[in-house]
Each structure stands twice: as C-alpha cells, then as structure tokens.
Amino acid sequence: MINAAHIILYSTDAEADRTFIQEVLGLAGVDAGGGWLIYKLPPAEIAVHPTEGPSKHEFYFMCDDIEATLKELTAKGVTISQPVSDQRWGLLASIKLPSGADLPLYQPLHPTAFDLEG
C-alpha cells in the first residue's frame, strides 16, 4: 500500500536550493548517502485535473495565510516572483529559489483532504 510520496525538484543550483529549503523554509533533512539530501515535507494531498494538452505535474506549498507566510519569507530575504492573485480555488503566489526557479505557494479557498482528518 502507498504510504508516502517522494517529490523531486530538478535545479540548476541544487546546493543553493537545498540550503534554502533547509535554512529558510525550515524543513528538516536526512542525507540519503553521498550528500543526497531528502527533506521531510508537511502533509500532502494530490489532485488530478483534466487537460487538453500534454500531461504534466505541478508542486505547490500550501499555507493557511498566504500574506503572513510571504511577510515571514520576505523578512528572511526571499524574493516574491509572483504576487498574490485570486484564482477562485485559492490565493496563489510564487517565491524565487536561489537557482532562479519559481516555487508556487497557495492558500486554498476550497475544502482540502486535510478536512477528512477531523
């Protein structure tokens, strides 16, 4: 039975992005051997959306209060690459990783799988 998910972010500056994930986002990590760091993520959920184009995968960090989260991250020197926009399903923004890649964040405005836990 499936008991977890493993997400890979490909980076043009993996070392800087690893440091960012650990030191700025505060995620604990383990060395899987040979310097390959794997970070513990908060709980996750998965959604499957229809598409008329090619299949793809997306990754978003979720938060309860996107404005407070962005304020906390900018205080740590993080650059906001896309300001908050209302997408009906959630409030969406992106931050810049040291490699230059965007990392999307969103505050859901819809029921989430976490609502099942209660």
N, C-alpha and C positions, 0 to 999 in steps of 0.2 A: 504494500500500500504506500502511496506517496505520503511523505511526512515532512517535506520542506521544499524549498525552491532555491536554485543557485542562479544568480544573475551575473553576467559578465559585462563589464564596461570596457570596451577597447579604447585605448588612449594613446595619443602621440607623445605624452609625457606622463607615463604611468607612475613614476616615483613621486612627482609633484601632486598628482591626483590622489595617490594613496595617502600622502601626508595630509592633504586637505580633508579627506574622508575621516581620518583618524583624529586630527587635531582640531579642525574647525567644526565638522559635523558631530564629532564626539562618539563615533562608532568604534567599539572595541574590535580588535582583530586578532587573528592567530596566524602564525607562519606555518603554512602547509608543507614547507620544505623548500629549500633553495631560494628563500626570500619571497616566495609567492604568498602574499598576504590575502586572507579572506576575512571579511568583516561581517559581524553579526548585524542583521537588519531588524528593524521593528517588524511587528506582524505585517503580513501581506495579504493581498487579495488579487484575484485575476478576473478579468473580463474579456469576453470575446465579442468583437464588433464586426459587423459585415463590412465588406469593402468591394468596390468595383475595380480597384487597381490591384497591384501585386500585394501579396500578404507581407506583413511586417510586424515587428514587435516594438513596443514602447515601454519606457520605465519612468515612473513619477514617484517622488517622495510625497507623502500626504502629511497634512498638518491640520490642527483644529482651528488655528487662527493665522492665516497667511500673512497678515500685516505685522503681527507680533513676531512671527518667525523671520520675516525679511528684515525687520528692525534689528533683531538679535544678530542675524548674519552680517548685515552691513556694519554693525558695531565691531565685528571681527575682521572687517576689511573685505568682505565678499562683495563682488560686483553683481548687481541685478542686471541681467541681459535682456529680459522681457518683463516690463512692469505688469502689475496685476490687471487681468482682464476677466470679465464675467462671461463665462462660456455656457450659461444656463445650468449645466450639470455641476459646475464648480468654479471657483476663483483660481485662475491659472497664472503662474509667473515662472520665470527661469532665472537661475543664477549661473555664473561662469565658473567652470572648473579652471584650475591653473593651466591646464592644457589648451584652454580656449573653447572647449566643448560646453554646450549648454546642458544644464541639469534641471529639468522641469520639477516644479513643486505645485501641488494644488490642495485647496481646501474644498472637500466635497460638499455639494449642496443637495445631494441625493442620499438615500439610505445606503449604508455600506454593509459589507459582510460582517463587520465587527458588531453590528446591531444584533446579530444572531447569538453573540456570546452571552448576553444578558438574560 
